């Protein structure tokens, strides 16, 4: 008598698991119908539900409050609560497969989620905020290599885990969400409160981070063996590749000079008086040949030159690592000239001037691109600020 197995046969389930294992190992060697079935499975994973918009609202509220009160913990919490970047991977997946219909669906879902997040962040961070400094928001108007690295690594790991494990990995998704949601929230607040120096740089940062995330996602999927489906024209993949070239050129040629290209209020140049050496005339008494003395002229005293204070070097300190804002006029209501980071070296030109109980100094700062910025800086953030006459 032959022993019968107590487990039911599941040829379809075994075939499905075997197909997935084979797809993860030899994606390019699958038949066209097997590859399309595997792509359909991945499409179901990245297709969002209603929770996408719910988490977008929560994340936007936390990000807006974090920028309003300069609390980095709220920003991190907002990035962790941000919706999973499934639609972003859906855009990359549709690009390499050439599915225009799926690309349209993912684009609509992603834009709707980002719009909800931006509107919520702008309302929670900008309404009734008064003259909040938004120092952390100003940090996301700059482009730097650390943010580029986080976007590239996060998008690459997200695409890799999607293909190999068929999941949307939470940590890479949070890293990409941090680099997309925070600049978007800062741009929304800048638009609401009317700060061009805030929303223009933040919006540019968001666009470049999004382009890089798509380029890296498409590159990883293509490296893992994804190719356009049978009958696809490939025009969508060519468009995304062109966008990637634009992103690379903008990062290589313009990324280092974004701050210099951003329009900022130009401070009125203050002429520094230069002492001019005035020769004191020497009057010689003229004597006549006779014994009669002539009248001795009175020497006019030369006015004493008031010494000009020598510019004193100083350093930006005690900002808690978030930096300080350089303003056109002294006081918290002055327009922004630029942003100084912790440890930046400046030169004190004028001051002190007391406004509402705070001491302000007029300083000069030369950034990494050789641009000279002059403006008023609050004295609490300066060390060694007493000019020597």
C-alpha positions in Angstrom: 0.0 0.0 0.0 1.4 3.3 -0.9 1.2 6.1 1.7 -0.9 9.0 0.6 0.3 12.6 1.5 -1.9 14.4 4.0 -1.2 17.8 2.3 -3.4 18.9 -0.6 -1.7 19.4 -3.9 -1.4 23.0 -5.0 0.1 23.0 -8.4 -1.0 26.6 -9.1 0.5 27.9 -5.9 3.7 26.0 -6.4 3.9 27.3 -10.0 3.3 30.8 -8.8 6.1 30.6 -6.2 8.4 29.0 -8.7 7.6 31.7 -11.2 8.4 34.4 -8.7 11.7 32.8 -7.7 12.6 32.4 -11.4 11.6 36.0 -12.1 13.8 37.4 -9.3 16.8 35.4 -10.6 16.4 35.5 -14.4 13.9 38.2 -15.3 15.3 38.7 -18.8 15.0 35.0 -19.6 11.3 34.7 -18.8 8.7 34.3 -21.6 6.7 37.4 -22.5 3.5 36.1 -20.7 5.5 35.2 -17.6 7.1 38.6 -17.5 3.8 40.4 -17.9 2.3 38.4 -15.1 5.2 39.3 -12.8 4.8 43.0 -13.7 1.1 42.8 -12.9 2.0 41.4 -9.4 4.4 44.3 -8.9 1.8 46.8 -10.2 -0.6 45.6 -7.5 2.0 46.2 -4.8 2.7 49.8 -5.8 -0.9 50.7 -6.5 -2.0 52.9 -3.6 -5.3 52.9 -1.7 -7.2 55.4 0.3 -4.5 55.3 3.0 -2.2 57.2 0.7 -4.2 60.4 1.1 -4.8 59.9 4.8 -1.1 59.6 5.6 -0.4 62.5 3.3 -2.7 64.7 5.4 -1.1 63.6 8.7 2.5 64.0 7.4 1.7 67.5 6.0 0.3 68.6 9.4 3.4 67.4 11.3 5.8 68.9 8.8 4.1 72.3 8.8 4.2 72.4 12.6 7.8 71.3 12.7 8.8 74.2 10.4 6.6 76.6 12.3 8.2 75.9 15.7 11.6 74.8 14.4 11.3 71.3 15.8 13.3 68.7 13.9 11.6 65.8 15.7 8.2 66.8 14.2 9.8 66.8 10.7 11.2 63.3 11.2 7.9 62.1 12.5 6.2 63.6 9.4 8.6 61.8 7.1 8.0 58.5 8.9 4.2 59.0 8.6 4.4 60.0 5.0 2.7 57.7 2.6 4.8 54.9 1.1 6.5 55.8 -2.1 4.6 53.2 -4.1 3.3 55.6 -6.7 6.9 56.8 -7.3 8.0 53.2 -7.9 5.0 52.8 -10.1 6.2 55.7 -12.2 9.6 54.0 -12.6 8.0 50.7 -13.3 5.7 52.0 -16.0 8.6 53.9 -17.5 10.7 50.8 -18.0 7.7 48.7 -19.2 6.3 51.3 -21.5 2.8 51.3 -20.1 1.4 54.8 -20.7 -2.0 54.0 -19.0 -0.3 52.8 -15.8 2.0 55.8 -15.9 -1.0 58.1 -16.0 -2.6 56.4 -13.0 0.5 56.6 -10.9 1.1 60.2 -11.9 -2.4 61.2 -10.8 -2.1 59.4 -7.5 1.4 60.8 -6.7 0.4 64.4 -7.6 -2.8 64.2 -5.6 -0.9 62.9 -2.5 1.8 65.6 -2.8 -0.8 68.3 -3.3 -2.6 67.2 -0.1 0.6 67.1 1.8 1.7 70.5 0.6 -1.6 72.2 1.3 -1.8 70.7 4.8 1.8 71.7 5.6 1.2 75.3 4.3 -1.9 75.7 6.4 -0.5 74.2 9.6 2.8 76.0 9.3 1.9 79.4 7.8 -1.6 80.4 9.2 -1.3 82.7 12.2 2.5 82.2 12.5 3.3 85.9 12.6 6.9 86.5 11.9 8.2 83.0 12.5 11.9 82.7 11.4 11.4 79.3 9.7 15.1 78.5 10.1 14.7 74.8 9.4 12.6 75.5 6.4 15.4 77.7 5.0 17.7 74.7 5.4 15.7 72.9 2.7 16.2 75.7 0.1 19.7 74.5 -0.5 21.1 71.6 -2.5 23.8 69.5 -1.0 25.4 66.1 -1.6 24.1 64.6 1.6 20.5 65.0 0.4 21.4 63.7 -3.1 23.0 60.6 -1.5 19.9 60.0 0.6 17.6 60.3 -2.4 19.7 58.0 -4.6 20.3 55.3 -1.9 16.7 55.4 -0.8 15.2 55.2 -4.3 17.7 52.5 -5.3 17.0 50.3 -2.3 13.2 50.8 -2.7 13.4 49.6 -6.3 15.7 46.7 -5.4 13.5 45.4 -2.5 10.4 45.8 -4.7 11.8 43.3 -7.3 13.7 40.9 -5.0 11.2 40.7 -2.1 8.0 42.1 -3.6 7.6 44.7 -0.8 7.8 48.4 -0.3 10.6 48.7 2.2 9.6 51.2 5.0 13.1 52.7 5.7 14.1 53.5 2.1 10.6 54.8 1.5 10.9 57.1 4.6 14.3 58.4 3.3 12.8 59.3 -0.1 9.7 60.8 1.6 12.0 63.0 3.8 13.8 64.4 0.8 10.5 65.1 -1.1 8.0 66.0 1.6 10.1 68.5 3.5 11.1 70.7 0.6 7.5 70.6 -0.6 6.2 71.6 2.8 8.7 74.5 3.0 7.7 75.7 -0.5 4.0 75.6 0.5 4.7 77.6 3.6 6.8 80.1 1.6 3.9 80.6 -0.8 1.4 81.1 2.0 3.4 83.7 3.9 4.8 85.4 0.8 8.5 84.6 1.2 10.0 84.2 -2.3 13.4 83.3 -0.9 11.8 80.3 0.8 9.4 78.9 -1.8 11.6 79.3 -4.9 14.6 77.4 -3.5 12.5 74.8 -1.8 10.4 74.1 -4.9 13.6 73.8 -7.0 15.0 71.3 -4.4 11.8 69.2 -4.5 11.8 69.1 -8.3 15.5 68.0 -8.5 15.0 65.4 -5.8 12.0 63.9 -7.6 13.9 63.8 -10.9 16.8 62.0 -9.2 14.5 59.5 -7.5 12.9 58.6 -10.8 16.2 58.3 -12.6 17.7 56.0 -9.9 14.5 53.9 -9.7 14.4 53.4 -13.5 18.2 52.6 -13.6 17.9 50.0 -10.9 14.9 48.3 -12.6 16.6 48.3 -15.9 19.7 46.8 -14.3 17.6 44.0 -12.8 16.4 43.1 -16.3 13.2 45.0 -16.9 12.5 45.8 -20.5 9.6 47.4 -22.4 6.7 44.9 -22.9 5.9 43.4 -26.3 4.3 46.0 -28.5 5.3 49.0 -26.3 6.7 51.9 -28.2 9.3 52.8 -25.6 8.6 56.5 -25.9 7.8 56.8 -22.3 11.1 55.3 -21.3 12.9 57.6 -23.7 11.1 60.6 -22.1 12.1 59.5 -18.6 15.7 58.9 -19.8 15.8 62.4 -21.2 14.5 63.8 -17.9 17.4 61.9 -16.2 19.9 63.5 -18.5 18.5 66.9 -17.6 18.7 66.1 -13.9 22.3 65.0 -14.2 23.3 68.1 -16.2 21.5 70.4 -13.8 23.1 68.8 -10.8 26.6 68.8 -12.3 26.5 72.3 -13.9 24.0 74.3 -11.8 23.6 72.4 -8.5 26.7 74.1 -6.9 25.4 77.6 -7.8 21.8 77.4 -7.0 22.1 79.7 -4.0 23.8 82.3 -6.2 21.0 82.1 -8.8 18.1 82.4 -6.3 16.7 86.0 -6.2 17.4 87.5 -2.8 16.9 91.1 -1.6 19.9 93.2 -2.4 21.1 95.2 0.6 21.9 98.9 0.1 25.7 99.2 0.1 27.0 101.2 2.9 30.1 103.3 2.1 32.8 102.9 4.7 34.4 106.3 5.3 38.2 106.2 4.6 40.3 108.6 6.6 42.2 111.0 4.2 45.5 112.3 5.4 45.3 116.1 5.6 48.6 118.0 5.7 48.7 120.7 8.3 50.1 123.9 6.8 53.1 125.4 8.5 53.1 129.1 8.8 56.5 130.8 8.9 56.7 134.2 10.4 58.2 136.7 7.9 60.7 139.2 9.3 61.4 142.5 7.6 64.9 143.7 7.2 64.1 146.6 9.6 63.9 146.2 13.3 60.1 146.6 13.2 58.5 143.2 14.0 55.8 142.0 11.7 52.5 140.5 12.9 52.7 136.8 13.5 49.8 135.0 11.8 47.5 132.8 13.9 47.8 129.1 13.1 44.3 127.6 12.4 44.0 124.3 14.3 43.4 121.2 12.2 40.3 119.3 13.2 41.0 115.9 14.7 40.0 113.0 12.5 37.5 110.6 14.2 39.0 107.1 13.9 37.0 104.6 11.8 36.3 101.3 13.6 38.4 98.5 12.2 36.2 95.7 10.9 36.2 93.0 13.5 36.0 89.3 12.6 33.3 87.3 14.3 31.7 83.8 14.1 28.1 82.6 14.1 27.6 80.5 17.2 24.8 79.4 19.6 22.2 78.7 17.0 21.6 75.1 18.0 23.0 73.9 14.6 20.2 75.5 12.6 21.9 78.7 11.6 20.8 82.3 11.6 19.1 84.7 9.1 20.8 87.8 7.7 18.4 90.7 7.3 18.3 94.0 5.3 17.3 96.1 8.4 17.8 95.4 12.1 14.9 93.6 13.8 12.9 90.4 13.2 10.7 92.1 10.5 13.6 92.8 8.2 13.7 91.1 4.8 16.0 88.2 4.3 19.4 88.7 2.7 20.7 85.3 3.2 21.2 82.4 5.6 24.3 81.8 7.7 25.2 78.4 9.0 26.7 77.5 12.4 30.4 78.4 12.4 30.4 80.8 9.4 32.9 83.6 9.7 31.7 87.2 9.3 33.1 90.7 9.6 31.4 93.2 11.8 31.0 96.6 10.0 28.6 98.6 12.2 26.6 98.4 15.4 25.4 97.8 17.9 21.8 98.8 17.3 19.1 97.8 19.8 15.7 96.8 18.5 13.0 95.6 20.9 15.5 94.6 23.5 17.8 92.7 21.1 21.2 93.9 19.9 21.9 93.8 16.1 25.2 94.1 14.2 25.8 94.9 10.6 28.1 92.2 9.2 29.6 91.2 5.9 29.7 87.5 4.8 31.4 85.9 1.8 29.8 82.5 0.8 31.5 79.6 -0.8 30.7 81.0 -4.3 32.5 84.3 -3.7 29.2 86.3 -3.3 29.5 89.1 -0.8 26.4 89.5 1.5 25.9 92.4 3.9 23.1 92.7 6.5 22.0 92.8 10.1 22.5 89.8 12.4 21.2 89.4 15.9 24.0 89.7 18.4 22.9 86.6 20.3 24.4 84.5 17.5 27.8 86.2 17.3 31.0 85.7 19.2 33.7 88.4 19.4 31.6 91.3 18.1 33.2 94.4 19.7 34.9 96.4 17.1 38.4 97.8 18.0 38.7 101.6 17.2 
